[in-house]
Amino acid sequence: MAGGVESALRRARLARNMTLDEAADALNAITGGATDASLMSAWESGRRRTGLRNRAGLCELYGARPEVLFAHQDGTVAGALETSGPAAVVRVLTRWSDLVEAMISVVSGAREQLVVTGSRSRERAYLAAIENMVAQRPDVVHYRVLYGPPRHRVLADHLVRLLELRDPSARRNGVKTLHIGLVEPAEVLERFFVASESAAVVPLPSLHGQDAFDCGVLLSREGAVGLVHHGREACASARPVETIEAVRALPVRHT
């Protein structure tokens, strides 16, 4: 169980009255793999993260969506709701201005730690708010998790400015306060959220257009805690990007 809460993945198996061995055999029949009961248990508890082939197989086996089955592994909105309940949602955001305003509010409210994930950020006001926070609150620990190289030049420039503002190797009061990590391999699913110790915003697929960035949910402290933990763990296992030269060597996908 993840965080003392039974995962949806485990509940799906139990709802079919399957043992771990039976579920592993059924999954292997779908994927042609060699999963065993021990690995199934690690997936269900969140100790290990399920790969793409086995995710597809488990969705077929249990007839459930991946964002539900694997929320406890991914630190998604569903995972936050599974832990904290619907009351964790403070507000549903359906306009671009409201979404950006809420993201900036999370950044501005950080007093202990700020976790930001994703490689697609390009909202200049939002990135400037992060830079201001880093400059004005040296005790706030900032984690930036990239899923592959930056997609836009504005994000690469932002990372350079973060490194100009703080030295990742420095220890303020014994604590490292800047962590920039690049998650590899590329097939790991990209996550998007900004979370502090008191609130979080998770962008969602737009209700208005395929390429729009204008919808999301604002989560309370109870919903934010799991996302902060997920982001910190992802950053700890990622490849560190700790110099301006390392950022400039990343192949930006768009200008």
HELIX and SHEET records of a PDB file:
HELIX    1   1 ALA A    8  ALA A   15  1                                   8    
HELIX    2   2 LEU A   20  THR A   31  1                                  12    
HELIX    3   3 ALA A   37  SER A   45  1                                   9    
HELIX    4   4 LEU A   52  TYR A   62  1                                  11    
HELIX    5   5 PRO A   66  LEU A   69  1                                   4    
HELIX    6   6 ALA A   71  ASP A   74  1                                   4    
HELIX    7   7 VAL A   77  SER A   84  1                                   8    
HELIX    8   8 PRO A   86  ALA A   88  5                                   3    
HELIX    9   9 TRP A   96  GLY A  109  1                                  14    
HELIX   10  10 ARG A  124  GLN A  136  1                                  13    
HELIX   11  11 ARG A  153  LEU A  165  1                                  13    
HELIX   12  12 ARG A  221  SER A  237  1                                  17    
HELIX   13  13 ILE A  244  ARG A  248  1                                   5    
SHEET    1   A 8 VAL A  89  LEU A  93  0                                        
SHEET    2   A 8 CYS A 215  LEU A 219 -1                                        
SHEET    3   A 8 ALA A 200  LEU A 204 -1                                        
SHEET    4   A 8 PHE A 193  SER A 196 -1                                        
SHEET    5   A 8 GLN A 113  THR A 117 -1                                        
SHEET    6   A 8 VAL A 141  TYR A 147  1                                        
SHEET    7   A 8 LEU A 178  VAL A 183  1                                        
SHEET    8   A 8 ARG A 239  PRO A 240 -1                                        
END                                                                             
